[in-house]
């Protein structure tokens, strides 16, 4: 097992406020929220805490594709 000091490759922290403002627009209320790249859940936590969300769908496409493209590695099993 390995560790890294990086928080999350491709993290959304810098653009979080802009993303959250868009997702919290009332026109998106009562719609499912799909989080394709959960990471640390920075965006997910703020959207779910602020808006009326009927369903949250969590996926992690990053890990799926990383595993698919690196099938010869034993890191992700």
mmCIF file of the N, C-alpha and C atoms, coordinates in Angstrom:
data_MODEL
# 
_entry.id   MODEL 
# 
loop_
_atom_site.group_PDB 
_atom_site.id 
_atom_site.type_symbol 
_atom_site.label_atom_id 
_atom_site.label_alt_id 
_atom_site.label_comp_id 
_atom_site.label_asym_id 
_atom_site.label_entity_id 
_atom_site.label_seq_id 
_atom_site.pdbx_PDB_ins_code 
_atom_site.Cartn_x 
_atom_site.Cartn_y 
_atom_site.Cartn_z 
_atom_site.occupancy 
_atom_site.B_iso_or_equiv 
_atom_site.pdbx_formal_charge 
_atom_site.auth_seq_id 
_atom_site.auth_comp_id 
_atom_site.auth_asym_id 
_atom_site.auth_atom_id 
_atom_site.pdbx_PDB_model_num 
ATOM 1   N N  . UNK A 1 1  ? 0.850   -1.178 0.000   1.00 0.00 ? 1  UNK A N  1 
ATOM 2   C CA . UNK A 1 1  ? 0.000   0.000  0.000   1.00 0.00 ? 1  UNK A CA 1 
ATOM 3   C C  . UNK A 1 1  ? 0.887   1.230  0.000   1.00 0.00 ? 1  UNK A C  1 
ATOM 4   N N  . UNK A 1 2  ? 0.456   2.247  -0.682  1.00 0.00 ? 2  UNK A N  1 
ATOM 5   C CA . UNK A 1 2  ? 1.227   3.472  -0.758  1.00 0.00 ? 2  UNK A CA 1 
ATOM 6   C C  . UNK A 1 2  ? 0.362   4.639  -0.324  1.00 0.00 ? 2  UNK A C  1 
ATOM 7   N N  . UNK A 1 3  ? 0.999   5.720  0.058   1.00 0.00 ? 3  UNK A N  1 
ATOM 8   C CA . UNK A 1 3  ? 0.254   6.917  0.440   1.00 0.00 ? 3  UNK A CA 1 
ATOM 9   C C  . UNK A 1 3  ? 0.858   8.117  -0.261  1.00 0.00 ? 3  UNK A C  1 
ATOM 10  N N  . UNK A 1 4  ? 0.117   9.174  -0.269  1.00 0.00 ? 4  UNK A N  1 
ATOM 11  C CA . UNK A 1 4  ? 0.576   10.393 -0.917  1.00 0.00 ? 4  UNK A CA 1 
ATOM 12  C C  . UNK A 1 4  ? 0.184   11.590 -0.078  1.00 0.00 ? 4  UNK A C  1 
ATOM 13  N N  . UNK A 1 5  ? 0.932   12.664 -0.207  1.00 0.00 ? 5  UNK A N  1 
ATOM 14  C CA . UNK A 1 5  ? 0.601   13.879 0.525   1.00 0.00 ? 5  UNK A CA 1 
ATOM 15  C C  . UNK A 1 5  ? -0.377  14.741 -0.257  1.00 0.00 ? 5  UNK A C  1 
ATOM 16  N N  . UNK A 1 6  ? -0.693  14.350 -1.490  1.00 0.00 ? 6  UNK A N  1 
ATOM 17  C CA . UNK A 1 6  ? -1.642  15.104 -2.298  1.00 0.00 ? 6  UNK A CA 1 
ATOM 18  C C  . UNK A 1 6  ? -3.056  14.832 -1.806  1.00 0.00 ? 6  UNK A C  1 
ATOM 19  N N  . UNK A 1 7  ? -3.858  15.875 -1.709  1.00 0.00 ? 7  UNK A N  1 
ATOM 20  C CA . UNK A 1 7  ? -5.225  15.702 -1.229  1.00 0.00 ? 7  UNK A CA 1 
ATOM 21  C C  . UNK A 1 7  ? -6.037  14.848 -2.196  1.00 0.00 ? 7  UNK A C  1 
ATOM 22  N N  . UNK A 1 8  ? -6.071  15.224 -3.452  1.00 0.00 ? 8  UNK A N  1 
ATOM 23  C CA . UNK A 1 8  ? -6.834  14.471 -4.436  1.00 0.00 ? 8  UNK A CA 1 
ATOM 24  C C  . UNK A 1 8  ? -6.478  15.005 -5.805  1.00 0.00 ? 8  UNK A C  1 
ATOM 25  N N  . UNK A 1 9  ? -5.987  14.153 -6.648  1.00 0.00 ? 9  UNK A N  1 
ATOM 26  C CA . UNK A 1 9  ? -5.622  14.570 -7.994  1.00 0.00 ? 9  UNK A CA 1 
ATOM 27  C C  . UNK A 1 9  ? -6.882  15.017 -8.723  1.00 0.00 ? 9  UNK A C  1 
ATOM 28  N N  . UNK A 1 10 ? -6.868  16.231 -9.245  1.00 0.00 ? 10 UNK A N  1 
ATOM 29  C CA . UNK A 1 10 ? -8.038  16.740 -9.956  1.00 0.00 ? 10 UNK A CA 1 
ATOM 30  C C  . UNK A 1 10 ? -9.102  17.283 -9.036  1.00 0.00 ? 10 UNK A C  1 
ATOM 31  N N  . UNK A 1 11 ? -8.745  17.606 -7.797  1.00 0.00 ? 11 UNK A N  1 
ATOM 32  C CA . UNK A 1 11 ? -9.707  18.127 -6.838  1.00 0.00 ? 11 UNK A CA 1 
ATOM 33  C C  . UNK A 1 11 ? -10.410 19.381 -7.332  1.00 0.00 ? 11 UNK A C  1 
ATOM 34  N N  . UNK A 1 12 ? -11.595 19.638 -6.786  1.00 0.00 ? 12 UNK A N  1 
ATOM 35  C CA . UNK A 1 12 ? -12.417 20.755 -7.236  1.00 0.00 ? 12 UNK A CA 1 
ATOM 36  C C  . UNK A 1 12 ? -12.395 21.927 -6.261  1.00 0.00 ? 12 UNK A C  1 
ATOM 37  N N  . UNK A 1 13 ? -11.469 21.947 -5.326  1.00 0.00 ? 13 UNK A N  1 
ATOM 38  C CA . UNK A 1 13 ? -11.473 22.960 -4.283  1.00 0.00 ? 13 UNK A CA 1 
ATOM 39  C C  . UNK A 1 13 ? -11.447 24.379 -4.836  1.00 0.00 ? 13 UNK A C  1 
ATOM 40  N N  . UNK A 1 14 ? -10.607 24.644 -5.817  1.00 0.00 ? 14 UNK A N  1 
ATOM 41  C CA . UNK A 1 14 ? -10.491 26.011 -6.348  1.00 0.00 ? 14 UNK A CA 1 
ATOM 42  C C  . UNK A 1 14 ? -11.775 26.488 -7.019  1.00 0.00 ? 14 UNK A C  1 
ATOM 43  N N  . UNK A 1 15 ? -12.486 25.607 -7.665  1.00 0.00 ? 15 UNK A N  1 
ATOM 44  C CA . UNK A 1 15 ? -13.714 25.996 -8.354  1.00 0.00 ? 15 UNK A CA 1 
ATOM 45  C C  . UNK A 1 15 ? -14.974 25.671 -7.583  1.00 0.00 ? 15 UNK A C  1 
ATOM 46  N N  . UNK A 1 16 ? -14.819 25.264 -6.331  1.00 0.00 ? 16 UNK A N  1 
ATOM 47  C CA . UNK A 1 16 ? -15.952 24.775 -5.547  1.00 0.00 ? 16 UNK A CA 1 
ATOM 48  C C  . UNK A 1 16 ? -17.077 25.792 -5.421  1.00 0.00 ? 16 UNK A C  1 
ATOM 49  N N  . UNK A 1 17 ? -16.764 27.038 -5.094  1.00 0.00 ? 17 UNK A N  1 
ATOM 50  C CA . UNK A 1 17 ? -17.821 28.031 -4.893  1.00 0.00 ? 17 UNK A CA 1 
ATOM 51  C C  . UNK A 1 17 ? -18.650 28.199 -6.162  1.00 0.00 ? 17 UNK A C  1 
ATOM 52  N N  . UNK A 1 18 ? -17.995 28.288 -7.287  1.00 0.00 ? 18 UNK A N  1 
ATOM 53  C CA . UNK A 1 18 ? -18.709 28.450 -8.560  1.00 0.00 ? 18 UNK A CA 1 
ATOM 54  C C  . UNK A 1 18 ? -19.586 27.230 -8.851  1.00 0.00 ? 18 UNK A C  1 
ATOM 55  N N  . UNK A 1 19 ? -19.046 26.044 -8.655  1.00 0.00 ? 19 UNK A N  1 
ATOM 56  C CA . UNK A 1 19 ? -19.800 24.809 -8.902  1.00 0.00 ? 19 UNK A CA 1 
ATOM 57  C C  . UNK A 1 19 ? -21.000 24.716 -7.966  1.00 0.00 ? 19 UNK A C  1 
ATOM 58  N N  . UNK A 1 20 ? -20.783 25.015 -6.686  1.00 0.00 ? 20 UNK A N  1 
ATOM 59  C CA . UNK A 1 20 ? -21.847 24.929 -5.684  1.00 0.00 ? 20 UNK A CA 1 
ATOM 60  C C  . UNK A 1 20 ? -22.949 25.938 -5.975  1.00 0.00 ? 20 UNK A C  1 
ATOM 61  N N  . UNK A 1 21 ? -22.571 27.166 -6.367  1.00 0.00 ? 21 UNK A N  1 
ATOM 62  C CA . UNK A 1 21 ? -23.578 28.178 -6.705  1.00 0.00 ? 21 UNK A CA 1 
ATOM 63  C C  . UNK A 1 21 ? -24.477 27.700 -7.846  1.00 0.00 ? 21 UNK A C  1 
ATOM 64  N N  . UNK A 1 22 ? -23.885 27.087 -8.843  1.00 0.00 ? 22 UNK A N  1 
ATOM 65  C CA . UNK A 1 22 ? -24.675 26.576 -9.971  1.00 0.00 ? 22 UNK A CA 1 
ATOM 66  C C  . UNK A 1 22 ? -25.600 25.449 -9.515  1.00 0.00 ? 22 UNK A C  1 
ATOM 67  N N  . UNK A 1 23 ? -25.058 24.487 -8.786  1.00 0.00 ? 23 UNK A N  1 
ATOM 68  C CA . UNK A 1 23 ? -25.853 23.325 -8.368  1.00 0.00 ? 23 UNK A CA 1 
ATOM 69  C C  . UNK A 1 23 ? -26.945 23.678 -7.368  1.00 0.00 ? 23 UNK A C  1 
ATOM 70  N N  . UNK A 1 24 ? -26.742 24.756 -6.601  1.00 0.00 ? 24 UNK A N  1 
ATOM 71  C CA . UNK A 1 24 ? -27.735 25.156 -5.615  1.00 0.00 ? 24 UNK A CA 1 
ATOM 72  C C  . UNK A 1 24 ? -28.782 26.110 -6.171  1.00 0.00 ? 24 UNK A C  1 
ATOM 73  N N  . UNK A 1 25 ? -28.751 26.370 -7.460  1.00 0.00 ? 25 UNK A N  1 
ATOM 74  C CA . UNK A 1 25 ? -29.781 27.185 -8.096  1.00 0.00 ? 25 UNK A CA 1 
ATOM 75  C C  . UNK A 1 25 ? -31.129 26.479 -7.900  1.00 0.00 ? 25 UNK A C  1 
ATOM 76  N N  . UNK A 1 26 ? -32.171 27.219 -7.503  1.00 0.00 ? 26 UNK A N  1 
ATOM 77  C CA . UNK A 1 26 ? -33.477 26.591 -7.251  1.00 0.00 ? 26 UNK A CA 1 
ATOM 78  C C  . UNK A 1 26 ? -34.030 25.779 -8.423  1.00 0.00 ? 26 UNK A C  1 
ATOM 79  N N  . UNK A 1 27 ? -33.627 26.090 -9.649  1.00 0.00 ? 27 UNK A N  1 
ATOM 80  C CA . UNK A 1 27 ? -34.154 25.326 -10.784 1.00 0.00 ? 27 UNK A CA 1 
ATOM 81  C C  . UNK A 1 27 ? -33.706 23.862 -10.753 1.00 0.00 ? 27 UNK A C  1 
ATOM 82  N N  . UNK A 1 28 ? -32.689 23.552 -9.940  1.00 0.00 ? 28 UNK A N  1 
ATOM 83  C CA . UNK A 1 28 ? -32.220 22.172 -9.820  1.00 0.00 ? 28 UNK A CA 1 
ATOM 84  C C  . UNK A 1 28 ? -32.765 21.458 -8.589  1.00 0.00 ? 28 UNK A C  1 
ATOM 85  N N  . UNK A 1 29 ? -33.609 22.141 -7.811  1.00 0.00 ? 29 UNK A N  1 
ATOM 86  C CA . UNK A 1 29 ? -34.206 21.502 -6.635  1.00 0.00 ? 29 UNK A CA 1 
ATOM 87  C C  . UNK A 1 29 ? -35.074 20.321 -7.063  1.00 0.00 ? 29 UNK A C  1 
ATOM 88  N N  . UNK A 1 30 ? -35.166 19.361 -6.200  1.00 0.00 ? 30 UNK A N  1 
ATOM 89  C CA . UNK A 1 30 ? -35.983 18.156 -6.396  1.00 0.00 ? 30 UNK A CA 1 
ATOM 90  C C  . UNK A 1 30 ? -35.531 17.292 -7.567  1.00 0.00 ? 30 UNK A C  1 
ATOM 91  N N  . UNK A 1 31 ? -34.300 17.457 -7.985  1.00 0.00 ? 31 UNK A N  1 
ATOM 92  C CA . UNK A 1 31 ? -33.718 16.604 -9.018  1.00 0.00 ? 31 UNK A CA 1 
ATOM 93  C C  . UNK A 1 31 ? -32.633 15.738 -8.391  1.00 0.00 ? 31 UNK A C  1 
ATOM 94  N N  . UNK A 1 32 ? -32.382 14.570 -8.932  1.00 0.00 ? 32 UNK A N  1 
ATOM 95  C CA . UNK A 1 32 ? -31.277 13.754 -8.409  1.00 0.00 ? 32 UNK A CA 1 
ATOM 96  C C  . UNK A 1 32 ? -29.942 14.465 -8.601  1.00 0.00 ? 32 UNK A C  1 
ATOM 97  N N  . UNK A 1 33 ? -29.042 14.272 -7.663  1.00 0.00 ? 33 UNK A N  1 
ATOM 98  C CA . UNK A 1 33 ? -27.691 14.817 -7.771  1.00 0.00 ? 33 UNK A CA 1 
ATOM 99  C C  . UNK A 1 33 ? -26.752 13.643 -8.026  1.00 0.00 ? 33 UNK A C  1 
ATOM 100 N N  . UNK A 1 34 ? -26.014 13.687 -9.118  1.00 0.00 ? 34 UNK A N  1 
ATOM 101 C CA . UNK A 1 34 ? -25.077 12.623 -9.468  1.00 0.00 ? 34 UNK A CA 1 
ATOM 102 C C  . UNK A 1 34 ? -23.668 13.153 -9.293  1.00 0.00 ? 34 UNK A C  1 
ATOM 103 N N  . UNK A 1 35 ? -22.878 12.505 -8.456  1.00 0.00 ? 35 UNK A N  1 
ATOM 104 C CA . UNK A 1 35 ? -21.491 12.897 -8.204  1.00 0.00 ? 35 UNK A CA 1 
ATOM 105 C C  . UNK A 1 35 ? -20.592 11.880 -8.888  1.00 0.00 ? 35 UNK A C  1 
ATOM 106 N N  . UNK A 1 36 ? -20.019 12.236 -10.056 1.00 0.00 ? 36 UNK A N  1 
ATOM 107 C CA . UNK A 1 36 ? -19.211 11.267 -10.793 1.00 0.00 ? 36 UNK A CA 1 
ATOM 108 C C  . UNK A 1 36 ? -17.820 11.028 -10.221 1.00 0.00 ? 36 UNK A C  1 
ATOM 109 N N  . UNK A 1 37 ? -17.248 12.014 -9.549  1.00 0.00 ? 37 UNK A N  1 
ATOM 110 C CA . UNK A 1 37 ? -15.883 11.901 -9.034  1.00 0.00 ? 37 UNK A CA 1 
ATOM 111 C C  . UNK A 1 37 ? -15.892 12.315 -7.569  1.00 0.00 ? 37 UNK A C  1 
ATOM 112 N N  . UNK A 1 38 ? -16.285 11.427 -6.691  1.00 0.00 ? 38 UNK A N  1 
ATOM 113 C CA . UNK A 1 38 ? -16.511 11.781 -5.291  1.00 0.00 ? 38 UNK A CA 1 
ATOM 114 C C  . UNK A 1 38 ? -15.273 12.342 -4.614  1.00 0.00 ? 38 UNK A C  1 
ATOM 115 N N  . UNK A 1 39 ? -14.133 11.684 -4.714  1.00 0.00 ? 39 UNK A N  1 
ATOM 116 C CA . UNK A 1 39 ? -12.937 12.172 -4.029  1.00 0.00 ? 39 UNK A CA 1 
ATOM 117 C C  . UNK A 1 39 ? -13.208 12.292 -2.544  1.00 0.00 ? 39 UNK A C  1 
ATOM 118 N N  . UNK A 1 40 ? -12.977 13.488 -1.997  1.00 0.00 ? 40 UNK A N  1 
ATOM 119 C CA . UNK A 1 40 ? -13.251 13.735 -0.581  1.00 0.00 ? 40 UNK A CA 1 
ATOM 120 C C  . UNK A 1 40 ? -14.669 14.229 -0.344  1.00 0.00 ? 40 UNK A C  1 
ATOM 121 N N  . UNK A 1 41 ? -15.457 14.336 -1.398  1.00 0.00 ? 41 UNK A N  1 
ATOM 122 C CA . UNK A 1 41 ? -16.848 14.743 -1.241  1.00 0.00 ? 41 UNK A CA 1 
ATOM 123 C C  . UNK A 1 41 ? -17.037 16.218 -0.962  1.00 0.00 ? 41 UNK A C  1 
ATOM 124 N N  . UNK A 1 42 ? -16.060 17.053 -1.306  1.00 0.00 ? 42 UNK A N  1 
ATOM 125 C CA . UNK A 1 42 ? -16.121 18.495 -1.027  1.00 0.00 ? 42 UNK A CA 1 
ATOM 126 C C  . UNK A 1 42 ? -17.384 19.123 -1.623  1.00 0.00 ? 42 UNK A C  1 
ATOM 127 N N  . UNK A 1 43 ? -17.671 18.854 -2.868  1.00 0.00 ? 43 UNK A N  1 
ATOM 128 C CA . UNK A 1 43 ? -18.850 19.418 -3.525  1.00 0.00 ? 43 UNK A CA 1 
ATOM 129 C C  . UNK A 1 43 ? -20.112 18.739 -3.004  1.00 0.00 ? 43 UNK A C  1 
ATOM 130 N N  . UNK A 1 44 ? -20.091 17.436 -2.923  1.00 0.00 ? 44 UNK A N  1 
ATOM 131 C CA . UNK A 1 44 ? -21.250 16.676 -2.462  1.00 0.00 ? 44 UNK A CA 1 
ATOM 132 C C  . UNK A 1 44 ? -21.744 17.160 -1.103  1.00 0.00 ? 44 UNK A C  1 
ATOM 133 N N  . UNK A 1 45 ? -20.851 17.345 -0.146  1.00 0.00 ? 45 UNK A N  1 
ATOM 134 C CA . UNK A 1 45 ? -21.251 17.782 1.203   1.00 0.00 ? 45 UNK A CA 1 
ATOM 135 C C  . UNK A 1 45 ? -21.962 19.122 1.165   1.00 0.00 ? 45 UNK A C  1 
ATOM 136 N N  . UNK A 1 46 ? -21.475 20.040 0.379   1.00 0.00 ? 46 UNK A N  1 
ATOM 137 C CA . UNK A 1 46 ? -22.072 21.373 0.335   1.00 0.00 ? 46 UNK A CA 1 
ATOM 138 C C  . UNK A 1 46 ? -23.394 21.402 -0.426  1.00 0.00 ? 46 UNK A C  1 
ATOM 139 N N  . UNK A 1 47 ? -23.527 20.606 -1.445  1.00 0.00 ? 47 UNK A N  1 
ATOM 140 C CA . UNK A 1 47 ? -24.780 20.575 -2.200  1.00 0.00 ? 47 UNK A CA 1 
ATOM 141 C C  . UNK A 1 47 ? -25.875 19.913 -1.378  1.00 0.00 ? 47 UNK A C  1 
ATOM 142 N N  . UNK A 1 48 ? -25.585 18.776 -0.785  1.00 0.00 ? 48 UNK A N  1 
ATOM 143 C CA . UNK A 1 48 ? -26.593 18.050 -0.012  1.00 0.00 ? 48 UNK A CA 1 
ATOM 144 C C  . UNK A 1 48 ? -27.001 18.842 1.225   1.00 0.00 ? 48 UNK A C  1 
ATOM 145 N N  . UNK A 1 49 ? -26.077 19.559 1.854   1.00 0.00 ? 49 UNK A N  1 
ATOM 146 C CA . UNK A 1 49 ? -26.403 20.335 3.045   1.00 0.00 ? 49 UNK A CA 1 
ATOM 147 C C  . UNK A 1 49 ? -27.227 21.576 2.733   1.00 0.00 ? 49 UNK A C  1 
ATOM 148 N N  . UNK A 1 50 ? -27.193 22.069 1.514   1.00 0.00 ? 50 UNK A N  1 
ATOM 149 C CA . UNK A 1 50 ? -27.851 23.329 1.188   1.00 0.00 ? 50 UNK A CA 1 
ATOM 150 C C  . UNK A 1 50 ? -29.154 23.193 0.417   1.00 0.00 ? 50 UNK A C  1 
ATOM 151 N N  . UNK A 1 51 ? -29.350 22.116 -0.294  1.00 0.00 ? 51 UNK A N  1 
ATOM 152 C CA . UNK A 1 51 ? -30.510 22.094 -1.174  1.00 0.00 ? 51 UNK A CA 1 
ATOM 153 C C  . UNK A 1 51 ? -31.422 20.907 -0.942  1.00 0.00 ? 51 UNK A C  1 
ATOM 154 N N  . UNK A 1 52 ? -32.582 21.020 -1.485  1.00 0.00 ? 52 UNK A N  1 
ATOM 155 C CA . UNK A 1 52 ? -33.574 19.960 -1.407  1.00 0.00 ? 52 UNK A CA 1 
ATOM 156 C C  . UNK A 1 52 ? -33.264 18.953 -2.514  1.00 0.00 ? 52 UNK A C  1 
ATOM 157 N N  . UNK A 1 53 ? -32.600 17.881 -2.164  1.00 0.00 ? 53 UNK A N  1 
ATOM 158 C CA . UNK A 1 53 ? -32.190 16.878 -3.139  1.00 0.00 ? 53 UNK A CA 1 
ATOM 159 C C  . UNK A 1 53 ? -33.002 15.613 -2.914  1.00 0.00 ? 53 UNK A C  1 
ATOM 160 N N  . UNK A 1 54 ? -33.599 15.095 -3.966  1.00 0.00 ? 54 UNK A N  1 
ATOM 161 C CA . UNK A 1 54 ? -34.436 13.907 -3.818  1.00 0.00 ? 54 UNK A CA 1 
ATOM 162 C C  . UNK A 1 54 ? -33.631 12.621 -3.816  1.00 0.00 ? 54 UNK A C  1 
ATOM 163 N N  . UNK A 1 55 ? -32.484 12.635 -4.479  1.00 0.00 ? 55 UNK A N  1 
ATOM 164 C CA . UNK A 1 55 ? -31.685 11.415 -4.594  1.00 0.00 ? 55 UNK A CA 1 
ATOM 165 C C  . UNK A 1 55 ? -30.234 11.805 -4.841  1.00 0.00 ? 55 UNK A C  1 
ATOM 166 N N  . UNK A 1 56 ? -29.317 11.107 -4.195  1.00 0.00 ? 56 UNK A N  1 
ATOM 167 C CA . UNK A 1 56 ? -27.889 11.319 -4.422  1.00 0.00 ? 56 UNK A CA 1 
ATOM 168 C C  . UNK A 1 56 ? -27.326 10.027 -4.992  1.00 0.00 ? 56 UNK A C  1 
ATOM 169 N N  . UNK A 1 57 ? -26.658 10.138 -6.128  1.00 0.00 ? 57 UNK A N  1 
ATOM 170 C CA . UNK A 1 57 ? -26.068 8.973  -6.781  1.00 0.00 ? 57 UNK A CA 1 
ATOM 171 C C  . UNK A 1 57 ? -24.562 9.151  -6.771  1.00 0.00 ? 57 UNK A C  1 
ATOM 172 N N  . UNK A 1 58 ? -23.864 8.242  -6.099  1.00 0.00 ? 58 UNK A N  1 
ATOM 173 C CA . UNK A 1 58 ? -22.412 8.317  -6.005  1.00 0.00 ? 58 UNK A CA 1 
ATOM 174 C C  . UNK A 1 58 ? -21.773 7.324  -6.956  1.00 0.00 ? 58 UNK A C  1 
ATOM 175 N N  . UNK A 1 59 ? -20.819 7.798  -7.717  1.00 0.00 ? 59 UNK A N  1 
ATOM 176 C CA . UNK A 1 59 ? -20.027 6.924  -8.572  1.00 0.00 ? 59 UNK A CA 1 
ATOM 177 C C  . UNK A 1 59 ? -18.580 7.357  -8.426  1.00 0.00 ? 59 UNK A C  1 
ATOM 178 N N  . UNK A 1 60 ? -17.687 6.578  -8.887  1.00 0.00 ? 60 UNK A N  1 
ATOM 179 C CA . UNK A 1 60 ? -16.302 7.020  -8.926  1.00 0.00 ? 60 UNK A CA 1 
ATOM 180 C C  . UNK A 1 60 ? -15.701 6.571  -10.246 1.00 0.00 ? 60 UNK A C  1 
ATOM 181 N N  . UNK A 1 61 ? -16.020 7.325  -11.275 1.00 0.00 ? 61 UNK A N  1 
ATOM 182 C CA . UNK A 1 61 ? -15.546 7.001  -12.613 1.00 0.00 ? 61 UNK A CA 1 
ATOM 183 C C  . UNK A 1 61 ? -14.036 7.030  -12.697 1.00 0.00 ? 61 UNK A C  1 
ATOM 184 N N  . UNK A 1 62 ? -13.403 7.879  -11.900 1.00 0.00 ? 62 UNK A N  1 
ATOM 185 C CA . UNK A 1 62 ? -11.945 7.977  -11.908 1.00 0.00 ? 62 UNK A CA 1 
ATOM 186 C C  . UNK A 1 62 ? -11.324 6.619  -11.575 1.00 0.00 ? 62 UNK A C  1 
ATOM 187 N N  . UNK A 1 63 ? -11.770 5.998  -10.495 1.00 0.00 ? 63 UNK A N  1 
ATOM 188 C CA . UNK A 1 63 ? -11.216 4.697  -10.109 1.00 0.00 ? 63 UNK A CA 1 
ATOM 189 C C  . UNK A 1 63 ? -11.571 3.612  -11.114 1.00 0.00 ? 63 UNK A C  1 
ATOM 190 N N  . UNK A 1 64 ? -12.770 3.672  -11.657 1.00 0.00 ? 64 UNK A N  1 
ATOM 191 C CA . UNK A 1 64 ? -13.173 2.687  -12.663 1.00 0.00 ? 64 UNK A CA 1 
ATOM 192 C C  . UNK A 1 64 ? -12.233 2.727  -13.858 1.00 0.00 ? 64 UNK A C  1 
ATOM 193 N N  . UNK A 1 65 ? -12.005 3.921  -14.403 1.00 0.00 ? 65 UNK A N  1 
ATOM 194 C CA . UNK A 1 65 ? -11.150 4.031  -15.583 1.00 0.00 ? 65 UNK A CA 1 
ATOM 195 C C  . UNK A 1 65 ? -9.688  3.784  -15.251 1.00 0.00 ? 65 UNK A C  1 
ATOM 196 N N  . UNK A 1 66 ? -9.259  4.188  -14.071 1.00 0.00 ? 66 UNK A N  1 
ATOM 197 C CA . UNK A 1 66 ? -7.890  3.909  -13.657 1.00 0.00 ? 66 UNK A CA 1 
ATOM 198 C C  . UNK A 1 66 ? -7.659  2.399  -13.619 1.00 0.00 ? 66 UNK A C  1 
ATOM 199 N N  . UNK A 1 67 ? -8.615  1.682  -13.069 1.00 0.00 ? 67 UNK A N  1 
ATOM 200 C CA . UNK A 1 67 ? -8.498  0.225  -12.998 1.00 0.00 ? 67 UNK A CA 1 
ATOM 201 C C  . UNK A 1 67 ? -8.525  -0.398 -14.396 1.00 0.00 ? 67 UNK A C  1 
ATOM 202 N N  . UNK A 1 68 ? -9.400  0.076  -15.259 1.00 0.00 ? 68 UNK A N  1 
ATOM 203 C CA . UNK A 1 68 ? -9.505  -0.462 -16.616 1.00 0.00 ? 68 UNK A CA 1 
ATOM 204 C C  . UNK A 1 68 ? -8.227  -0.248 -17.417 1.00 0.00 ? 68 UNK A C  1 
ATOM 205 N N  . UNK A 1 69 ? -7.626  0.922  -17.284 1.00 0.00 ? 69 UNK A N  1 
ATOM 206 C CA . UNK A 1 69 ? -6.439  1.238  -18.071 1.00 0.00 ? 69 UNK A CA 1 
ATOM 207 C C  . UNK A 1 69 ? -5.155  0.685  -17.466 1.00 0.00 ? 69 UNK A C  1 
ATOM 208 N N  . UNK A 1 70 ? -5.234  0.193  -16.248 1.00 0.00 ? 70 UNK A N  1 
ATOM 209 C CA . UNK A 1 70 ? -4.053  -0.343 -15.578 1.00 0.00 ? 70 UNK A CA 1 
ATOM 210 C C  . UNK A 1 70 ? -4.302  -1.767 -15.086 1.00 0.00 ? 70 UNK A C  1 
ATOM 211 N N  . UNK A 1 71 ? -4.898  -2.590 -15.912 1.00 0.00 ? 71 UNK A N  1 
ATOM 212 C CA . UNK A 1 71 ? -5.248  -3.956 -15.499 1.00 0.00 ? 71 UNK A CA 1 
ATOM 213 C C  . UNK A 1 71 ? -4.037  -4.785 -15.089 1.00 0.00 ? 71 UNK A C  1 
ATOM 214 N N  . UNK A 1 72 ? -2.870  -4.439 -15.598 1.00 0.00 ? 72 UNK A N  1 
ATOM 215 C CA . UNK A 1 72 ? -1.673  -5.207 -15.264 1.00 0.00 ? 72 UNK A CA 1 
ATOM 216 C C  . UNK A 1 72 ? -1.117  -4.863 -13.886 1.00 0.00 ? 72 UNK A C  1 
ATOM 217 N N  . UNK A 1 73 ? -1.574  -3.758 -13.304 1.00 0.00 ? 73 UNK A N  1 
ATOM 218 C CA . UNK A 1 73 ? -1.099  -3.371 -11.974 1.00 0.00 ? 73 UNK A CA 1 
ATOM 219 C C  . UNK A 1 73 ? -1.905  -4.106 -10.913 1.00 0.00 ? 73 UNK A C  1 
ATOM 220 N N  . UNK A 1 74 ? -1.277  -4.431 -9.818  1.00 0.00 ? 74 UNK A N  1 
ATOM 221 C CA . UNK A 1 74 ? -1.969  -5.106 -8.721  1.00 0.00 ? 74 UNK A CA 1 
ATOM 222 C C  . UNK A 1 74 ? -2.418  -4.131 -7.644  1.00 0.00 ? 74 UNK A C  1 
ATOM 223 N N  . UNK A 1 75 ? -2.364  -2.838 -7.935  1.00 0.00 ? 75 UNK A N  1 
ATOM 224 C CA . UNK A 1 75 ? -2.705  -1.828 -6.929  1.00 0.00 ? 75 UNK A CA 1 
ATOM 225 C C  . UNK A 1 75 ? -4.206  -1.798 -6.671  1.00 0.00 ? 75 UNK A C  1 
ATOM 226 N N  . UNK A 1 76 ? -5.002  -1.867 -7.720  1.00 0.00 ? 76 UNK A N  1 
ATOM 227 C CA . UNK A 1 76 ? -6.449  -1.705 -7.586  1.00 0.00 ? 76 UNK A CA 1 
ATOM 228 C C  . UNK A 1 76 ? -7.174  -3.021 -7.829  1.00 0.00 ? 76 UNK A C  1 
ATOM 229 N N  . UNK A 1 77 ? -7.404  -3.770 -6.784  1.00 0.00 ? 77 UNK A N  1 
ATOM 230 C CA . UNK A 1 77 ? -8.142  -5.028 -6.917  1.00 0.00 ? 77 UNK A CA 1 
ATOM 231 C C  . UNK A 1 77 ? -9.196  -5.115 -5.865  1.00 0.00 ? 77 UNK A C  1 
# 
